[in-house]
Amino acid sequence: MDTDVIVVGAGPVGLMLATELALAETKVIVVDALTERSGQSKAMSLQPRTAEVLDLRGLLARASEHAIARVTEGHFATIPLSYDGLGTRYPYQIGLLQWHLEAVLEERLAELGGELRRGWKLTDLQQDSEGVTAIGPSTLRASYLVAADGGRSTVRKLLGDPFPGTDATRYTTIADVILGAGTAEPPTLWASMGQTRRVNPDGSFASVVSLGEASLFRFVYFDGQTERTDVTDEEVTAAFRRFYTDEYELLDIRHASRFSNATRQAEKYRYDRVFLAGDAAHIHPPTGGQGLNLGVQDAFNLGWKLATVLGGTAPETLLDTYQAERHAVGKRVLDNTLAQGALGTRDPQHIALRQIFAELMKIPEANRHIAGMITGLGIDYGGEGHVGTRLPDFETGDGWVSELFHSGKGVLLATDRIYLEAAAPWADRIIRTNVPRLPWPELEAVLVRPDGYVCWSSLTRPIATALRAWFGDAE
Ligand SMILES: Cc1cc2nc3c(=O)[nH]c(=O)nc-3n(C[C@H](O)[C@H](O)[C@H](O)COP(=O)(O)OP(=O)(O)OC[C@H]3O[C@@H](n4cnc5c(N)ncnc54)[C@H](O)[C@@H]3O)c2cc1C
């Protein structure tokens, strides 16, 4: 074997996964076809759960150094969505360009000794009962391979996944542009984003938003396009003039591409020794800024599981929980983007539906429900006695509980030491801490997985059963 895990793709998902593996001292090689990171801005917001995920590994402060905004309101099909009352330390979207997040993760991977090979394009793969062989400019062999190679995933195609879903019916154009003042200065604050939005009665629209660097903006427009065609600078320039006349001046076009409303999800996230994560596993329109967040959390779910199984402690069946948990979460995000698409349709029925939906969203409980979906804070893997829910961060007197997760181990929190003693044989895999209180007063103890989700509580079965299921037999 050349390594334990090959990760195909050094986008945010592949890099997040690789840092998780490297943190657990699992050998990992990340390969990427590109010789350097794309300069296109792509995703630009971290939702609250992704901020928490980065915080669990001590990476949020580093990422936040590059933040260009904090947006305390989201939207659902452009209907305002409040982020209040969600029980998080980060009740806002963090404006962070995808390339900055990738740079932070790549730096972390290097610190942890993970390897990244650029200019290495996978063209084929083979797997057998012992491992996986990735074929590209060279041949690499590992116990497992994770496809984080984006929406057009070569790995997914090689596996023959049918990738069911709905086809694209509309194409929106997106360009990183340099703007100057015309009759007005282009606004540099995200809070002013609404000022630049233009919506026409025929459904065409445009907006301009600052990318946080001098004169660099994102220009997005939809003008009724239903076919995928190459984007030309002439077309972008003409569209800019149509929407903004002489209000701002378009000085340069850096990158231009299109995204569609195609919505698809891999049938299976696991093919024996090969896993799909991020856009390789699901594509949907960027409505509400969820794609990167969903993918990074796929990686966060899979990383510790792979590392634990490769470490020889947990049973191989632990890996099946990845499909069970993340396919359902992905489906839910796809559904909400489809619903947002419907609410944006401009015919009399949909306009009426939207009006009623907007009224419902003014009810605090309804707003929180939708916000739970968009922010990722509402994810619940199911179970009794708070099992399956995320552990909200809280202060113990010695600091924040999230700090206990920096090492990537499981955490047992108990108000009664008897539980800590019961888990002593797992001390190499679990951090055991006595706390004065828990977020749920009816509980005396919770066992939390390395990804921050409760996998046992003192209201459920004996702790040893849960420890064995999630972390393997005791030493
Ligand atoms: C314009 C735009 C705006 C967006 N806005 C948002 C937003 O606001 N919020 C949000 O959450 N999401 C947003 N998204 C979505 C987000 O960018 C994606 O969900 C995210 O990039 C997915 O990450 P990934 O790592 O799965 O895939 P990618 O970022 O696509 O990375 C895949 C990597 O795999 C490499 N690769 C591909 N094939 C091979 C191969 N055969 N061999 C080796 N390497 C290969 C590629 O070079 C690439 O580096 C946006 C996307 C776009 C395009």
The ligand as an SDF file (V2000), in Angstrom:
LIG
                    3D

 53 58  0  0  0  0  0  0  0  0999 V2000
  -20.2650   30.0390   -8.6180 C   0  0  0  0  0  0  0  0  0  0  0  0
  -20.5180   29.1880   -7.4460 C   0  0  0  0  0  0  0  0  0  0  0  0
  -21.0200   29.7400   -6.2770 C   0  0  0  0  0  0  0  0  0  0  0  0
  -21.2270   28.9460   -5.1780 C   0  0  0  0  0  0  0  0  0  0  0  0
  -21.6820   29.5160   -4.0130 N   0  0  0  0  0  0  0  0  0  0  0  0
  -21.8140   28.7400   -2.9040 C   0  0  0  0  0  0  0  0  0  0  0  0
  -22.1440   29.3170   -1.6180 C   0  0  0  0  0  0  0  0  0  0  0  0
  -22.3450   30.5230   -1.4880 O   0  0  0  0  0  0  0  0  0  0  0  0
  -22.1980   28.4990   -0.5440 N   0  0  0  0  0  0  0  0  0  0  0  0
  -21.9510   27.1700   -0.6490 C   0  0  0  0  0  0  0  0  0  0  0  0
  -22.0070   26.4560    0.3720 O   0  0  0  0  0  0  0  0  0  0  0  0
  -21.6310   26.5920   -1.8360 N   0  0  0  0  0  0  0  0  0  0  0  0
  -21.5440   27.3490   -2.9600 C   0  0  0  0  0  0  0  0  0  0  0  0
  -21.1550   26.8050   -4.1250 N   0  0  0  0  0  0  0  0  0  0  0  0
  -20.9090   25.3790   -4.1910 C   0  0  0  0  0  0  0  0  0  0  0  0
  -19.5000   25.0370   -3.7670 C   0  0  0  0  0  0  0  0  0  0  0  0
  -18.5490   25.7780   -4.4890 O   0  0  0  0  0  0  0  0  0  0  0  0
  -19.2920   23.5480   -3.9770 C   0  0  0  0  0  0  0  0  0  0  0  0
  -20.3320   22.8670   -3.3160 O   0  0  0  0  0  0  0  0  0  0  0  0
  -17.9430   23.1040   -3.4400 C   0  0  0  0  0  0  0  0  0  0  0  0
  -16.8850   23.5960   -4.2340 O   0  0  0  0  0  0  0  0  0  0  0  0
  -17.8650   21.5820   -3.4580 C   0  0  0  0  0  0  0  0  0  0  0  0
  -16.6190   21.2070   -3.0060 O   0  0  0  0  0  0  0  0  0  0  0  0
  -15.9530   19.8300   -3.4510 P   0  0  0  0  0  0  0  0  0  0  0  0
  -14.6670   19.7840   -2.7130 O   0  0  0  0  0  0  0  0  0  0  0  0
  -16.9480   18.7470   -3.2870 O   0  0  0  0  0  0  0  0  0  0  0  0
  -15.7190   19.9480   -5.0030 O   0  0  0  0  0  0  0  0  0  0  0  0
  -14.8410   20.9830   -5.8260 P   0  0  0  0  0  0  0  0  0  0  0  0
  -14.6870   22.2520   -5.0880 O   0  0  0  0  0  0  0  0  0  0  0  0
  -15.4550   21.0210   -7.1810 O   0  0  0  0  0  0  0  0  0  0  0  0
  -13.4120   20.3050   -5.8950 O   0  0  0  0  0  0  0  0  0  0  0  0
  -13.1840   19.1570   -6.6890 C   0  0  0  0  0  0  0  0  0  0  0  0
  -11.7040   19.0500   -6.9380 C   0  0  0  0  0  0  0  0  0  0  0  0
  -11.4750   17.8110   -7.5950 O   0  0  0  0  0  0  0  0  0  0  0  0
  -10.5270   17.9850   -8.6200 C   0  0  0  0  0  0  0  0  0  0  0  0
  -10.7430   16.9300   -9.6030 N   0  0  0  0  0  0  0  0  0  0  0  0
  -11.7980   16.7590  -10.4220 C   0  0  0  0  0  0  0  0  0  0  0  0
  -11.6540   15.6500  -11.1610 N   0  0  0  0  0  0  0  0  0  0  0  0
  -10.4710   15.0970  -10.8120 C   0  0  0  0  0  0  0  0  0  0  0  0
   -9.7670   13.9310  -11.2230 C   0  0  0  0  0  0  0  0  0  0  0  0
  -10.2610   13.0960  -12.1570 N   0  0  0  0  0  0  0  0  0  0  0  0
   -8.5670   13.6650  -10.6600 N   0  0  0  0  0  0  0  0  0  0  0  0
   -8.0540   14.4890   -9.7050 C   0  0  0  0  0  0  0  0  0  0  0  0
   -8.6820   15.6130   -9.2880 N   0  0  0  0  0  0  0  0  0  0  0  0
   -9.8800   15.9020   -9.8260 C   0  0  0  0  0  0  0  0  0  0  0  0
  -10.8170   19.3800   -9.1440 C   0  0  0  0  0  0  0  0  0  0  0  0
   -9.6790   19.9210   -9.7840 O   0  0  0  0  0  0  0  0  0  0  0  0
  -11.1790   20.1310   -7.8790 C   0  0  0  0  0  0  0  0  0  0  0  0
  -10.0680   20.7710   -7.2920 O   0  0  0  0  0  0  0  0  0  0  0  0
  -20.9510   27.5780   -5.2560 C   0  0  0  0  0  0  0  0  0  0  0  0
  -20.4570   27.0280   -6.4280 C   0  0  0  0  0  0  0  0  0  0  0  0
  -20.2310   27.8240   -7.5150 C   0  0  0  0  0  0  0  0  0  0  0  0
  -19.6670   27.2210   -8.7710 C   0  0  0  0  0  0  0  0  0  0  0  0
  1  2  1  0
  2  3  1  0
  2 52  2  0
  3  4  2  0
  4  5  1  0
  4 50  1  0
  5  6  2  0
  6  7  1  0
  6 13  1  0
  7  8  2  0
  7  9  1  0
  9 10  1  0
 10 11  2  0
 10 12  1  0
 12 13  2  0
 13 14  1  0
 14 15  1  0
 14 50  1  0
 15 16  1  0
 16 17  1  0
 16 18  1  0
 18 19  1  0
 18 20  1  0
 20 21  1  0
 20 22  1  0
 22 23  1  0
 23 24  1  0
 24 25  2  0
 24 26  1  0
 24 27  1  0
 27 28  1  0
 28 29  2  0
 28 30  1  0
 28 31  1  0
 31 32  1  0
 32 33  1  0
 33 34  1  0
 33 48  1  0
 34 35  1  0
 35 36  1  0
 35 46  1  0
 36 37  1  0
 36 45  1  0
 37 38  2  0
 38 39  1  0
 39 40  1  0
 39 45  2  0
 40 41  1  0
 40 42  2  0
 42 43  1  0
 43 44  2  0
 44 45  1  0
 46 47  1  0
 46 48  1  0
 48 49  1  0
 50 51  2  0
 51 52  1  0
 52 53  1  0
M  END
$$$$
